[in-house]
Amino acid sequence: MTEVAIELAHRFCPHCGTPNANPGSIPFRCEACGFANFFGPCGAVGALVTNEQNQLLLVRRARDPERGKWGLPGGFVDRGETIEQALAREVFEETRLRISTYDFLMSHPNNYHYGRIIVAVIDMFFVCNVSNAAEIALQASELTEFRYVDKDSPLFDQMAFPSNRLAIDHWIASDSTD
């Protein structure tokens, strides 16, 4: 089975069960009951954690999508959570690091491929300092390895998600102008 965009997977109205007369349309509108779904993007956060040498923390993914590739600590924003809460929670869950300061860097749209469904995501990236850098401990179900790398690291060419690479490039460019 091939991957499909979430709007194409919407074959029936989730409210009344009527077959979708226009699969793939955005927004989905049920002709029978009037239910609408706009397929807005999910929120996700990414942390550009730096150490005292201004090196960047990269983590290697332990599972799909993109198992074995490198990324930034982060993940999806949970329902009822602020962006800042999600940032702190995701970084702590994955690395046991506690964010002490953070600054918004940029956002970028992304597509998340999982379970043969493609979901639109808006990634929000923050440059972060942590208060307990020596205490890093990876969540084994999520990550297999970490490295602090310099701004010319060849690992940047092995990133799991294009938006992570764009954020890194933006961080490098903005840091060089300070």
Disulfide bonds with the S-S distance in Angstrom:
none
